[in-house]
Amino acid sequence: MNTIDAQLLKEIFIAGAEALNEKKEYVNELNVFPVPDGDTGTNMTMTIQSAVREVEAVTDVTMANICKAISSGSLRGARGNSGVILSQLLRGLTRQMREYNEIDIEILSASFEKAVETAYKAVMKPKEGTILTVARAGSDMAVYLARENLDIVTYAEAIVGHMREVLELTPEMLPVLKEAGVVDSGGEGLLIIIEGALRLLKEKFPELGNGQLPDLTAFKKQSAAVKAYEPKQSQKNAKKEKTEKKSDKKEAKQSKEVKDVIQARPARRQVSKSDISTADIKFGYCTEFIVNLETEFEDRDEAELKIFLEAVGDSIVVVSDDDMVKVHVHTNMPGIVLQKALTYGSLSKIKIDNMREEHNERLALDAEKQSGAGSMNGNEKIQDTESIESSAADDSEQYNMEHGQQPDEYKEQETGPDVQAAEQSGYNESKAGARASDDGSVNRAETGFIAVSAGDGLSEIFAGLGADIVIEGGQTMNPSTEDILNAIDQVNADNIFILPNNSNIILASQQASSLVEDKNIIVIPSKTIPQGIMALLNYMSNKSVEENEETMLREMGNVKSGSVTYSIRDTVIQDVEIKQGDIMGISDAGIVNTGAQVLATTVELIDTLIDADSELVTLYYGKDTTEDEATLIASSIKKNHTDVDVEVHYGGQPVYYYFVSVE
């Protein structure tokens, strides 16, 4: 036997997951920054264990069922950037495999290729020297050897061997890895999974292996993954020139950053914008339906349907699954669209809304409210008696998840241990925002907010600023995609802003956003708590969704963030030698200073963040320090910078003694 069936796929997948679980702390130790965060090994382990639980629950062991469990489990359980990328690799891999009853090396090669393609699409700006590069190395070798007459064990050993070689080159691709003396932690985690699966495969096929490989010298020189590491002086010079050309004007820089982020997102249909005319609505009917497939719906069929829809409308979403296709389009000819859809199967859940009529009704409703309610507080949210259908997630979404699982499927699935763990960490609901009324009818607000927070004090601050749901997570425990989906489900609003407040939670937020169709999700890519607070402070209820998004992104750039924590190991980062137990001051740019005492290190960090334009310093003290110490730091800062105001707030965050905001 030289193939993998569904039962064996189940077993080797679980073996790979267990291998990572055993070595997750080793993977954590490879993280460049020596901070006690929710690290790569932890995030990847929790992601794949979510999939393991679904795989183990499968009673009818078929290739399609096992692949679906791997894909959906990892997708919903994804935590952190490494976990999200792992979930996308598994999603692409299983999407190809699920079509077959048994897997041979030719199918494996196509599956590897699909896995890498899916993962690269998921990351807006892929960086070489990471888990993506290691995965691509495996795909390169898999495709190269696919037509060789090899047994499956020899084939897999060659793939893993090449991936290990490329992993060892990652320090040459990313200087920060070389400086710290480590390989990429995500790439190591991926290899541990595959190597664990390979060990079990070899046990199942003891007679296989040690096959004759072709000469790989030419291949390895031409491999795209290997070429990524080659040092090129021209690249270094180009980078230096680019740096030198950066404008010293802060406002211009911020404007460009905002523009880049805005342009990366698809244009969104504005809900309840009163200054447009019905004449501006080019396609008047918002048309949605599900096609219950009666024939095979392949990639070319999907492409054909999209081309047809583009000819008769816009705002197109086509999301296909095994036996159904969800379609959303704005068109002037809904009848023709339905006729085309009937060629693929029967239709259900048909919904056609006249957007011009709805727009006129909204204008009348807004006028009635203005005349009846008078002026409103800037923090109040209008609660509509009728909601306008917001557009489904655009298939050109910044974080493009092709063929996403249907949201209804998420709602129907039972809550597993991963979700229960999230519920134990808890959601904090503020009093702001509309909810379902007592009689069960839906009464949506126009806008809602979800924020991720690390600490009870910070959670109260976000709730006080209008966050409907505060997901407790952040540094030490990155919330999963499903945690964020559950929060979205609880916020009863047409448009929902998500504030991740951590660079390692942005991808999971975007992944959750791509899986929601009945609400307009806007991920504000806040990397720190101060950025999230600044964004929420600048939301204005009298502005449109897009105007608020632009304002929040712009104002986020006006705050400098800092944090103070301790080192968990010896390392060298950015030419700074760090010992285990050192107190570290960290800014948006990286580690700024180290010291032996929290107070002195914090004061020094803040001194470096303050410049001539600074007006306000806000200090959020954590659960491992005191208000008295925070007050002493504030007094010192005020003494050294008499023109700067200083505020002190209880944050209650673990791990980090202080979060610092400088405006």
N, C-alpha and C positions, 0 to 999 in steps of 0.2 A: 504493500500500500504506500502510495507516494502523494497522498492528498490529505487535507484537513476537513473533517466533517463538522457538523454543528456541535456535537458533544465534545469533540476535541478542542474546538475553538473556545468553548465555554471553559474548559479546564485550563488551557494555556493562558487565557486572559486572566483568570483568577490567580494563576501562578505568578504572572507578571505583576499583578497588583500587590500580592503578598511580598514579593521581592522588594518592591518599593517601600512598603510599610516597614519592613525590617531595616531598611537603610535610610529612612527619611531623615534621621538626625545627621547622618553623614552628608546628605544633600544639603541640608540646612547650613552646615558648616562651610559649604562652598560659597555661600552668599558673600558678595564683596563687602557690603556694609555690615560692620559687626554689631548691629543693633538687634535687640531681642524682639523682633517683629514676628508676624505670621509669615514664615519663610517659605521658600520654594518647595522644599521637601514636604512640609506640612500641607501646603495648598494642593500640590499634585496628588498627594496621598488621599486627602479628603475628596478630591474630584473623582479619582478612579474608584475609591471605595463606594461612592454613591452609585457608580455604574455596577459594581460587584453586587450590591444589594438587589438591584433590579435583575441582574443576570441570574442570581441564585433563586429568585422568585419565579422564574420562567418554568412552567410545568410542561408545556409542549415544546420540546427542544428541537426547533428547526433553525436553519441558518437565518431566515428572515426574523424570527423572534429574538434570537440571541443578538443579532446585529442591532435590532431596534432597541433592545434593553441597554446595550453598551452605549449607543448614541444618545438616547434620551437621558439615561442616568448620568452620564458624564456632563452632558449639556446643562442639565438642571443643577447638578452638584458642583459646577465649576467655581473655583475660588482663586482669586488672584490672577495676575497676568499669565503665569505659567500654567495654571489650571485651565484657564480659558483656551489657551493655545493647545494644550493637551486634548481638551474636549473637541476642538475642531479637527485635530489630527484623527481622532477616533471616529468622528462623524464622517469625514471623507473616506476613511478606510472601510468602514462598515457599509457605507452607501454603495460602494462598488461590490463588496462581498455578498451582500444580502440577496443578490440576484441568482446565486448559484447554490446547489446542494452540497458541493464539495469544492475545495479550493486547491488549485495547483499553482505552480510557480508563475504561470502566465497571468492567472487571476491575481495572484499576490503582487505582481509588478504593477498591474493597472490600479490595484488598491492603494499601494504606496504612493503612486503618482497622484491619485485623487486626494489622498490624505494631505499631501504637501500643498497641492493647489488650493484646497479648502482653507488650510491654516494660513497661508500667505495672504489670501483674500481677507481674512479676518482681522489682520493687523494693518492699520492705516499706513504706517511707515515702518515696514519690516527692517530689522537691523541684523546684519550678519555677525556671526560669532555667538549666536544664541541657539536655543532649542530648534529654531527654524532651520538653521544651517545644518545642524546634525541630522534633522529629519530629511532634509533635501539630499544629504549624502547617501542616506539609505535608499531613497527613491532613485537616485542616479544609478547606484549599483544594481538595484532590483530590475530596472528597465534594461540595463546593459546585459545582464545575465539571463534575461527572460527566455531567450531562444536557444540557450545552451542546453545540452542534454544532461541536466544535473538532477540529483535527488533533492528533495525539499530541505533536508537538513544541511547538506553542503551549501545549498543556495542561501539559506538563512544565515549560516555561519559567515559566509562571504559578505553579506549585507552588514551584519553586526560588526565584523572586523573593520570594514571601511568607515562605518559610523564612529567607531572608537578612535580610529586614526584622525578623523576630522575633528572630533571632540578635543583631542590633544592639541590641535592647531588653534582652537578658539582664543587662547591668550594672545596669539599673533594678530587676531582680527580685532580684538577689543583691548586697547591699552590698559584699561582699568583692571581687566582680568590678569594681565601680565604683571602689573604692579603688585597686585595682591597675591600673586603666585598660585592662582586657582584656575580650573577650567570652568566653563559655564555650568551653573548648577542645574538649569532646566534641561540642558542637553544630557547631563549625567543622569538626571532622573528618568528621562526618556529611555536611555540605554539600559538602565537597571531594569525597567519594565520589560523591554524586549529580551534582554539576556535571561531574565527569569522565565519568560515564556519559552525561550529556546532550550533551556535546560530540561524542562518538562517534555518538550517535543523530542529531544534526543533520548529521553527515557522511554518514550512511547515507540520510537523507531531506532532501537539500538543497533540494528543492522545497517543503518544509513549513516552518511557522513564520510568525511575524508575523500570526497570525490575530486576528480581532476579539474582544476580551474584553468581557464585560458589565461594567457599572459595579460595581466592587468596594468602593466606599466603605462601604456599609452592612455588608457582610460583615466587613470588617476591623475595624470598631468592635465587632462582636458576637463576633469570634473568641475562643474560650476561651483560646487561646495568648497573644493580645495582651492580653486582660483581666488575665492573671496579673501583668502588670507594673505596673498602675495603682496608684500610691501611695495608700493609704487611711489617714488619720490614726487611724481607729478600730482598724485592725489594729495600728498601732504602739502605741496605748494598751493594747490587749489584751495585746500581747506584754510591754509594760513591767509591767503589772499581774501577769501570770503570773510574771515574774521576781521581782517583789517578794514574791510569796506563797510562794516556795520555802522550804522548811524549812531552818533552820540545823543541824538535827540530821543528822549524817552517816549514822548508822545507818539512820534512817528513809528517807533518800534512796536508800541502797544497796538497802534492802529493796524499795522500789518498782521500781527498775531491774531487779532480779532477777525480780520478779513479772511485769513487763511482758514480759521475754524468755521466761520460762517459759510464760506464757499465750499468747504468739504461736506457740508450737510445739504440734503436736497431741499428745494423750496417746499415750504409747508403751506397747506391751505389755512388761511387765517379764519379763526372762528369768531364770529360776532364783531367783525370790524365794520364800523358804521360809516367810514368815509369812502366806501367803494360803491359803485353802481352795479346793478344787475347786468348792465351791458358789458362789464368787465369779466363776467363769468363766461368764458368761451364755450365750455361744455356744460350743459345745464343739468344733466341727470347723473347723480351719484349712484352707480349700479354695482351691486354686490350679489354674489351667489356662490354656491358650491356645486361643482360637477361631480356626481357619483360615477366614477369611471366604469365603462363597460368594455373598453379595449385597452391595450397597453398604451401608456402615456410616456413616451420616451423624451429625451432631451430635445430632439428635433421637433417633436410635437409642441413642446413648451415654447421653443423659439418661434415656431410658426404662429402660435396663438398670440404671442407678444407682438409680433410684427403686425398681425391683423388689428389688434387693439390699438397700437400706436397710430394706425391709419384712421381710426375713427374716434380717438379720444386721447386723454392724458391721465396723469396720476394713477398709473397702472401698477398693479401688484398681481402676480401670478405665483402662488405658492402650492407646490404639488407634494403629495404624499403617496403612499402605496396605492390607495384606492380612491383618492379624491383630489380635487384641485379647487383651491379657494381663489376667486377672482374678484378684483376691485378695479373699477375704471370710471372715469368721468367722461361722459359721451352725450351726444345729441341724438344717438340712435340706439337706445337700449334694446329695442326689438331685434335689430340685426345682430347685436352682440349675443343675445340669448339664442338666436338661431344658430350661430356659429358654435356656441358652447354645446348645443344639443348633438353635434356631430361626434362628440367625445363620450357622451353618456347622458344620464338623466340629471335634472336640476333640482336643487333644494335650497331652502333658506334664501330665496330671492328677495332682494330689497332694492327698491328704486326710489330715490328721493329727488324731488325737484328743488335744486339748490337755489334757483332764482326766487322761487316762492318762499322758501325758508328764509332767505336773506331779507326779503321784504317783511316777513313776520317778525324777524329779529329786530329790525329797525323800529318797527312799531312798538315792540316790547321794550326796547331800550328807551324810546321816547317816553313811554308810559312810566317807566321806573324813574327817569330823571325828573319828570314833573311831579311824581308822587313822593319820592323819597328825598328830594333835595340833594344837597352835597353829602358825600360819603367820606368817611375816614379813609385815608390812603391804604390802611392795612385790611379793610373789609373786603370780602369777596362777594360778588353778585351771585345770588342763587337763582338760576333760571327755572321757570316753570316748564319750559320745553328745552331740550338740548338739541343742538345742531350736530348732525353726524360729522365727526372729525374724520379726516382721511386715514385710511389704513397705512401701515408702515410702507414707505416707498421702497421699491426694489433697488433703488440706487442709494439706499441709506448708507451713511458714513461707515457704519460697521455692518457690512453686507453679509447676512447669513442666508445663503441661497437655500431654498426648499425647507424653510423652517417648520418645526412641528406646530400643529395647530394649537392656538391658545385653548380651545375647548378641550383638547386632549389633556392639557395640563390641569384644567379644573376638574376633570373626571378622575384623574389618577389619585390614589389614596396617598395620604401623607405618610412619608417614610421616616426613618430615624434621622436622616439628614435635616428634614424639615422640623422634626421635633426638637432637634438640638438648637435650630435657629429660634424656635418659639421659646425655648428656655432662656436664650439670651434676651429675647423680648423685643417687641415693637412698642415704642412710646407714642401714643396718639395725642396730638394737641387738640384743642377745641376748635381750631380753625378748619374751614372747608366743609363742604356738604357731605352728608352720608345718606344712605337709604332712609326714607321716612319710616315712621312707626308702623304704617300699614303695609310696608314692604315695597312700595312703589319707588322707582328710581327718580331721584331729583338731583341731577348732577350740578356741581359747581363748574365754573368755566376753567379754573386753574387750581391745581393742587401741588404739593411739594413733598418730596422724600429726601431726607438727609441721612447720611451715615455719620455716626458719632462714636467717640471712644471716651466714655465717662458720663456719669449721671449729671454732673453740673453742666457739661457741654450739651447734653441732650435737652436739659431744661432751657438752655439758651436758644437752641434751634426751635424748640416748640414755641417759645415766647415770640420768636420772629415769624411764626406762621407755618412751620413745617407740620404737615398733617401726620406723617409717620416718620419717626426717628428709628433707624435700624442701628442697634448697638453693635458695633464691630470696630472696624478701623485697623489699627496697627497690629494688635496681637491676634485678631481673629477676623480675617477678611470674610465678609458675607458672601454667600454663594449666589449664583444666578437665580436659583429658586427663591432664596430669601428676598431678593429684590422683586421677583415676579409676584410673590405673595403680598409684598407691600403695595405694589402697583394695583393689585386686585382690591386692596382695602381702601384705596383713595378713590372716592367717587367724584371724578372730575374729567372733563374732556381733554384737558392738556395737563400733563404732569411733568414738572421739572425734577430731575434727580441730581443731587449734589453728592458725589462719591467721597469727596474730601480726603482722598488718598490716591496716589498714582497707581497703586496696585488694585484698585477697585473700579477704575474707569472702564476697563475692558468688560468686566462682568456686568456693569451697568449697561453698556452698549449692547452686549449680548442679550440681556433681558429686554431692552428696548426693541430689538429686532424681532422678538417673539410675540409682541403685543400688537393687535390689529384694531381693537375697538377704542383705543385711546391714543392721543398724540403725545409721545414721550420725548422729552428734550433732556439730553444728558449734558449738564454743564460740567466740563472736565476740571473740576476743582481738585487740586492735588494735596491741599492742606486744609485743616480746620479754619484758619483765618481766611483763606480764599472763599470757602463755603459761606462763612458768616458775611463776608463782604458782598458776595453775590446776592444773598437773600435780603440783605439790608437795602439793596438797590432795586428790588422788584417794585414796580409801580402798577397798581391795579387798573389805572386808566390808560395803560399802554397795551399794544398788541403783544401777542406771544413772541413774534420775531423781534420787535423793538426791545422787549425785555431781555430776550436772549442776548442780543448785541450789547445792551447796557451792562448786563451781568458779566459777560466775558470781558468787556473793557474795564470795568471797575475792579475786577479780580486782579488785573495787572497793576493796580495802584497800591497793592498791599504786599509788603515783604513778610515772609513767614520764617519763623525760626522754631527750633525745638531743642530740648536738652534731655539727654538720656545717658546711659552707661554702655561701655563696650563689653561684649561677651567673649572676645578673643583678641589675641595679638594680631596686628596686621599693619599694612602701610597703604594709605589711601591718599591720593593727590599729594604725594611727598610728605604726608603727615604720618609719623610713626605713632601707632596707638597700641597701648597695652591693655590687657584684660582688666576691667574694673575702672578704667579711665572715664571721667565725665566728659561728654562730647557736646559741643555746640554745633548745631547743624542749621544751615540756611537753605534757601531754594537751590543754591549752586552746589551744595555738598557740605562736607565737614569743614567748619571754620576754625575751631579751636578746641583744645583739650585741656583738662586740668584735674586736680585732685579733689576740688570742692565744688559742690553744686552752685552755691551762691556766687562765688567768684567767676566761675565759668559762664554762668547766665548773664552776669553784668557785662563781661567781656564780649559775649555774643551780641547783646543788644547794642553795645557801643559800636560794633562794626556794621550793624544794620541801619543805624540812624545816619541820615545825611542832612544836607541843608534844607531839603524840602519836607523833611519829616515833621509831622504835627502831633501824632498820637501814637503812644505805645500801649498795647493791651497785653496783660500777662494773665494766662490761664494756668493756675497751679494744679498739679495732679494729686492723686491720693497718697503718694509717698512723700509729700512735703507739707508745709504748713502755711497758713495765711500770714503768720508773723514773719516767716522768711520771705514770702512774696512781697510783703509790705516793706521790708528792709531793702529788697532789690529795687522796688519802685522809688524809694527815697533816694537811693544811690543814683539811679538814672535821672531823676528830677534835679538832683544837685549838679550832675555833670552836664545836663542839657536843659537849661532853664526855660527854653522856648517850647519845650515838648510836654504835652500832658501825658500822664500815666494813669492807667486804670488797672485794677486787679479784680479778677473774677475766679471763682472756684470752678475748675473743670472736672476734677475727679478722674482724669484719665490714668490708666495703669501705664507702667513702663517709662513714660515720659514725665520727667519732673515738671517741665514747663512747655507750654506752647506760647509762642510770642508772635504778636502782630504789630507791624510798624506801618503806619499810613502817612 
